[in-house]
Amino acid sequence: MAILNILEFPDPRLRTIAQDVDIVDDSVRNIIDDMFETMYDAPGIGLAATQVDIHRRIVVIDISEEKDDPLVLINPSYEILDNTNHEYDEGCLSVPGFYETVERPVSIRLNALDRNGDAYELETDGLLAVCIQHELDHLDGTLFVDHISKLKRNRIRKKLEKQHARSR
């Protein structure tokens, strides 16, 4: 297993739309294992393959306190079950150090493949529903900062650009 490099906003590679996984094989499972190691090391609760410059529809999530409830989403999609929106403070491993309030639907139904390529469905709400929506946005080239005002997004962009310039 390996810790992968996490791309940071405003890296244009974060805007790449991920491609479906055709076959779930050992190479895909190795990517999943590396993504979990990277996410736990960061530390975070979700990571989309796009964030580590792998443009395939793969997401890993673990919202448990003990970090012992890993969830794998391959070729995920969801439908909204409740049109009621709720505000959540979101952060992102690709936008380190920043948290902003984002409005998202309360409950969803997820359809995905697991690490063995078996299809499953999950109805969820709360933090897990938010995390799924956030990570699936990444697969479509969208970041949580796209859900906030342009002014706030530009401030975050400028601060991160300065940090990146200083670290070179």
C-alpha positions in Angstrom: 0.0 0.0 0.0 1.1 3.6 -0.6 0.1 7.1 0.5 -0.9 9.0 -2.6 -0.5 12.7 -3.3 -3.7 14.6 -2.8 -4.4 17.3 -5.4 -5.2 20.7 -3.9 -7.6 23.4 -5.2 -7.2 25.2 -7.7 -5.4 22.3 -9.5 -7.2 21.9 -12.8 -7.0 18.1 -12.6 -9.6 18.3 -9.9 -12.1 19.3 -12.6 -11.6 16.1 -14.6 -14.7 14.0 -14.9 -14.0 10.4 -13.8 -14.6 7.4 -16.1 -16.5 4.3 -15.1 -14.6 1.3 -13.9 -15.2 -1.5 -16.4 -13.8 -4.4 -14.4 -13.2 -4.6 -10.7 -9.9 -6.5 -10.4 -6.8 -6.5 -8.3 -5.5 -3.3 -9.8 -8.8 -1.5 -8.7 -8.6 -3.1 -5.3 -5.0 -1.9 -5.0 -6.2 1.6 -5.8 -8.9 1.3 -3.1 -6.3 0.1 -0.5 -4.0 3.0 -1.4 -6.9 5.5 -1.2 -7.9 4.2 2.3 -4.3 4.5 3.5 -4.1 8.0 2.1 -7.5 9.1 3.6 -6.7 7.7 7.0 -3.3 9.3 7.0 -4.6 12.8 5.9 -6.8 12.3 8.1 -10.2 12.5 6.4 -13.6 10.7 6.2 -13.9 10.5 2.4 -11.7 10.5 -0.7 -12.5 10.3 -4.4 -10.1 8.9 -6.9 -10.1 12.2 -8.7 -8.4 13.8 -5.7 -5.4 11.6 -6.1 -5.2 12.1 -9.8 -6.9 8.8 -10.7 -9.8 9.6 -12.9 -12.0 6.6 -12.3 -15.3 6.4 -10.5 -14.0 5.2 -7.1 -14.7 6.6 -3.7 -13.7 5.5 -0.2 -15.5 6.6 3.0 -15.2 5.9 6.7 -17.2 8.2 9.0 -16.7 6.0 12.1 -14.8 7.4 15.1 -12.7 4.2 15.3 -11.9 4.2 11.5 -13.1 0.6 11.3 -16.2 0.9 9.0 -14.8 1.3 5.5 -17.2 1.9 2.6 -16.2 1.4 -1.0 -18.2 3.0 -3.8 -17.3 2.0 -7.4 -19.4 3.6 -10.2 -21.6 5.2 -7.6 -24.8 7.2 -8.2 -27.5 8.4 -6.0 -31.1 9.6 -6.0 -32.5 12.2 -3.6 -35.2 10.7 -1.3 -36.1 13.9 0.6 -35.9 17.2 -1.2 -35.5 19.0 2.1 -32.1 20.6 2.2 -29.9 20.9 5.3 -26.9 23.0 5.9 -23.6 21.3 6.8 -20.1 22.7 7.5 -17.9 20.9 4.9 -14.2 20.6 4.6 -12.1 18.8 2.0 -8.7 17.2 1.8 -8.3 19.1 -1.5 -9.1 22.4 0.1 -7.1 22.0 3.3 -7.8 24.3 6.3 -11.1 25.7 5.0 -14.7 24.9 6.1 -17.8 26.4 4.7 -21.5 25.9 5.0 -23.1 23.9 2.1 -26.7 23.1 1.6 -27.4 19.5 0.5 -30.5 17.1 0.4 -31.1 15.4 3.7 -31.5 11.8 2.5 -30.4 9.8 -0.5 -30.3 6.3 -2.0 -26.9 5.2 -3.1 -26.2 2.6 -5.8 -22.7 1.3 -6.2 -20.4 -1.7 -6.5 -18.3 -2.9 -3.6 -14.6 -3.8 -3.7 -15.6 -7.2 -5.2 -17.7 -5.7 -8.0 -21.0 -6.7 -6.3 -23.8 -4.2 -6.6 -25.4 -2.8 -3.5 -27.9 -0.1 -2.5 -27.9 2.0 0.6 -30.5 4.5 1.9 -28.9 7.0 4.2 -29.1 10.5 5.7 -27.0 12.8 7.9 -23.2 12.8 7.7 -23.0 9.8 5.5 -25.4 11.2 2.9 -23.4 14.5 2.9 -20.1 12.7 2.5 -21.4 10.6 -0.4 -22.8 13.7 -2.2 -19.5 15.6 -1.5 -17.3 12.7 -2.9 -19.5 12.1 -5.9 -19.3 15.8 -6.8 -15.5 15.2 -7.0 -16.1 12.4 -9.6 -17.9 15.0 -11.7 -15.2 17.7 -11.4 -17.1 19.7 -8.7 -15.7 20.9 -5.4 -17.6 22.0 -2.3 -16.3 25.5 -2.9 -18.4 25.5 -6.1 -21.4 25.5 -3.8 -20.4 28.8 -2.0 -20.3 32.4 -3.2 -17.8 33.4 -5.8 -16.3 35.9 -3.4 -15.6 33.2 -0.7 -14.3 30.8 -3.4 -11.9 33.4 -4.8 -10.6 34.2 -1.3 -9.9 30.5 -0.6 -8.3 30.2 -4.1 -5.9 33.1 -3.4 -4.9 31.9 0.0 -4.1 28.4 -1.2 -2.2 29.8 -4.3 -0.1 31.8 -1.8 0.5 28.7 0.3 1.5 26.7 -2.7 3.9 29.4 -3.9 5.6 29.6 -0.5 6.0 25.8 -0.4 7.9 25.6 -3.7 
